[in-house]
Amino acid sequence: MGLFCGKKCKCRRRCKSWFSLMPEVERGCRKRCGSGDTSFSKQDYLCGGDVDEQLLIMAYGYDPCAGGVELEDVLDPLNSAEQGQQDYERYKDVLVIGAALLFIAIVAAVVILSK
């Protein structure tokens, strides 16, 4: 097989050696070899937009591209932590007034019931 192995075959072998423990990534790499593009490196494939970097990080715990996706983007893709902080800032005054009214109501109830 080695004697008659062409560019596509060599490319597929490279994909198997690079991603033998990542079957989904290996399948995508082999598909790229089959499309005729055989002159790419491992880094080109992982960071070139062919692979969803967030899914790769979540599935395999591996970040192939330096400076690409931040950990906060992976763990909080909808940015709900910042949205929660904005909601808190917006309703902080209402919460303080509500707590004060509740405190006054409890004090009034204790005074009325103690008589």
N, C-alpha and C positions, 0 to 999 in steps of 0.2 A: 504494500500500500504506500510505503514511503517514497518509492521510486516514481509512482504515478500520481502523487498528491500535488494538486495544483494550488493556485492562490486561495481559492475558496476553502479547500480542505485544510490548508495550513492555518487560515484564519479561524476556522471552526475549532481546530486543535488548540489554538491560542486561547480562544474563549473558554474551552473546557479547562485549561490549566489555570486561567485567571479566576474563574468563577465556579469552580467545581462544587463548592458548598453553598452556592446561591443559585438554585435552579431557575428561578424566574429571570434573573439577570443574565444567566448563561443563555437561556432561550432567546432573549432579546438581542444579545450579542451575535448569536449564530444567525439570527434572522437578518441582521445588518450585513453579515458576511455574504449571505445568500443574495442580497440585493445588489452585489457587485462592489460594494465599498469594502476593500480588504486592507487598506493601509491606514489603520488608526491604532492608537495606543490605548492602553487600559484607562489612563487618565482622560484621554479625549472622549472615550465612550461614556465614562461615568459622569464627567462634568460638562459634556457637550450638549446636554438637554435631552438625550435619549432616555435617561433614567430619572424618575422622580426622586429627587434627593431626600425629601421628607419621608417617603415610604421606605427608602433604603435605610435611613437612620432608625425608623421605628421597627422595621422587620429584623434587621441584622445588628443594630447598635453600632453602625459603622458610618462615619462621615468621610466620604472620599474627597471632598473638595474643601480646601481651606478658604474661609471667608465667604462661603456661599450662604447656607441657611443657618440662622441663629437657633440656639436651643429653645428660646422663647417662642419662635415661630413654629417649632415642631410640637412643643407641649401645649401651646395655646394658639392654635391657628386662627381662631376667630377674634383674638385680642379681647377676650372677655374680662381679664383682670383689669385692664385699663378702663374698659367700659363700666365695670363695677365701681371703680374709684371715682369716675366721673358722676355716676348716679349718686354715690354717697355725698360728694361735694354739692350736688344740686339739691339734695333733700336733707342736708345736715340741719338747716334752720328749722324745718318742719319737725324733725325728730327731736330737737332740743325743746321746742315749744310743747310738743306732745308729752315728752317726759316731765316737763315742769307742770303741766296740767294734771297729769296722772299723780304726781307727788302731792299737789295741792288737794286733789280729790281724796287721796288716802289720809292725809292729815285731817281734812275736814270730817271724814267718816270716823276716824279715831276720836276726835274731839266730841262729836255728836253722840257717839255710842258710849263714851266714858261718863257722860252726865246722867 
